[in-house]
Each structure stands twice: as structure tokens, then as C-alpha cells.
Amino acid sequence: MTRIQNNKLLSGVALAAALSLGTAAGAADTIKVGGVAPLSAPGSYQQGQELVYGLEWAVDDVNAAGGLLGKQVELIIEDTRNTPAQGATAIEKLITHDGVVGVAGEYHSSVCKAEIEVFHQHGVPFVIGSCWGDFLTEAGYDEVFRTSVYSSKMAENMVALMMANGVKKAAALVEDSDYGVGIAKNLEIVIERLNAGIEFSYDVVERATKDFVPILLKYKTQVQPEVLIAAVTPPGGFLVLKQAHEIRFAPSAETVIIDGTCTAQNDKVFWEAVRDAGQYVLMSCPFSPSVQLTELGETIKQRYIDRFERQPNYLPLQGYDAMYALLTAIEKAGSTDRKAIIAELQGLNLTGTRGDIVFSQEDGVYHQQWKDVPTFIFQYSEVGQSAADAEVLYPPQFATSELMRP
């Protein structure tokens, strides 16, 4: 059962129904857990809704199997709107007013940054669904776990691919967010650590920018990188690809583009937005629909296909894994004691949708991070191609093609 708070996407009738259901459920003896995501502007609300599907389906599956500790699970969703203050307030409410025993979700790293302070203050477990910033696990809080990808791993993948293809010069165009700047700084660090021999520079742009042509022309005429990494979330990310193509900069025989935000989250939306500009673009993603998931993952993937008649992106899977990890820890703890749940999360070994989830206890970015979370780089070879048919370039064990250029 799900109770939705502050969700402007719901109609008044739907909201009233959801609140009515929540009131009835609240009167029952339930175990309350929270879910957080951006569900309205200025947040990435389309991505937030995709994440929420996974959170809800994990709760639905546990309830269908009998619930936890002899009780049904009540999921209370909060809309955090890509606003750190809103995120912190939502977490405070979930903990002090709603009485949740744990929370999963969130999409924007800047919001996660504000939220983890509240979780740490109250000693409540939080499983991050899709915030990539390294600093979130580097904080070293016992309450904070992450089942999603993290920025430094994405950077490692991109640098490894560039090294394998003899790239000597690369540049990045990143948005002015913790995510965007984090990608750029991690690329710098990884290039130096691996002694990659790649000359690298980057520029930071406002996420709301609509005209990227001046800076793209600078790259084309002055920087002349062999690889341009774009880390601007949609709709800006779509504009970067379109405008780079329109000025005949990239993708080209001289310069390829790696989309570091995985804007190919919905084939239909992606191709409608970029059209011919998407051909030969590389996608750095936490998920490739051409790679087989676990048995659970294939079930969730098919559920998504049956409902929406399209391939899922990574977000429902990340949402499901985050909530599934939290619910499993509650079951293993045998109680709703927060310290006991945290202890079970720390020792968790769980087969999720994408592999075996284990939270590392190393220091730094790996602290309570699913260190081996799968990540991929794939490349479109044809206009309108499904991500399920795109060629996988990385990691090597899943590669179906070498790097392609126009």
C-alpha cells in the first residue's frame, strides 16, 4: 500500500483517494517505510516517477507474499522537487510525524546531501536509490547505504574505454550540479591515477542553458578533443547532442560523444528529442537492456514492458533494489529497531534485480556502497535504434562491438 505526499502530478481526485487509503492503512497495524523522489518541477520528475515505480513494486511484492513480521508494509512517498530544503523537511516529517523505520529512493545528489544529515541525526537507515555523488558515501555515515551507481565508477568506465581506444585528448561539458561537476572531477582523478596519458579539460554550464553552440564551437575549433563527454541532464542534455550534430562537430570521424547522464532512459523520448543526432552516440549507463538481468530483474523488466509497452531504463531497477534491500533487512532484523535494521544492511548479501547486493565496509566512497553495481557503455549504430539493440562496448565481458565512428 502506498501513501503519496506532496505529489503535484496527481489529480485532486487521485490524491484524495490516495490519502483516504493512507488514512485507513494508518489505522491498521502496519510497518511504515518512506520513499523519496522528485515528482514535480524543478526536479527531474519523469525520472523520479520511474524510480518510484521500483519502490512501489518492491513493497507490493513483499505485501503479496505476506508482508513483514506478520504485518503489511505501508509506503509513504514524498515529493522532494530537487530542492535540498524540501528534501530535508520531507525526511524530518517521515521520521518524526509518520514514524517510518527506514527510507529508500531519491534522484538528485544535492538533495541526498541535505537528507543524509537528517538520517544521521535521527539514526534512521536510508538506502539511496539513484544519487551518484561520491561524497554521499564518503561521509561515512552508518545510516547511509547505496545500491545505485556512483560517479567515480562511471568515470573509471569512460577512462578505461578511452585508453582501450588510444584516446589522447578528451573534454567534458558538465552541468553546474554536484552530479555534473563530480563527473568532471572524477574523470580528472581517474586519468591521473591510471596514468592514462589523456589530456583532459572541462567546462561547467548552467543546467537550464538552451544555447550550447558557442562552447561547442570552441571545442570544435580550439580544443579539438577525440572524445567529448556530455554530463547535462535532459532536456539540456538533448540540446547538447542536437547542437553538436548541427554544427557538424560530433559525433564525427574526429570526435565521438559519450553521454555521461544516460539520456537514453526512454527510446521513444530520446529519438523524438535528438533524431539523427543520436546515431553513433555512446551512452554511459547503469543498465543495458541487451544484458540479461537476474531472475528477479527479468521479472521486473517484463512487468514494466507489460505495463508501458517499452523497455525499462535503469531507474525502476535501482528503485526496486533500494527498497528490496531495506525490506529484507527489516525482515532479517526481526524487528523495526533502527539499529538492528542498520546492522542487517551492513551484513546483507541479497540477489537483487541486477546482481548480488553487498555493501562494502571500506572507507571513502566505498563505505556502504554496492561496490560492484553493474555499469555499461553502449553505442547506437542506427537512428531510432532501441537501446536493447545497441552495441555494448564496455565492460569487455559484455562487449558486442568495437568503437564505431561515422
BELRA-V901323 format. One record per helix or strand of 2 or more residues. SS is the DSSP state (h for helix, s for strand). FROM is the first residue (numbers start at 0). TO is the last residue. If there is no record, write none. Layout:
BEGIN
[[SS;FROM;TO] [SS;FROM;TO]]
END
This chain:
BEGIN
[[s;1;4] [h;11;26] [s;29;36] [h;44;63] [s;70;78] [h;83;95] [s;101;104] [h;108;121] [s;124;127] [h;134;137] [s;143;145] [h;150;163] [s;168;174] [h;177;192] [s;198;204] [h;212;222] [s;226;230] [h;235;245] [s;255;258] [h;266;277] [s;281;284] [h;294;307] [h;313;332] [h;337;345] [s;348;350] [s;355;358] [h;363;365] [s;368;369] [s;375;378] [s;390;393] [h;395;397]]
END
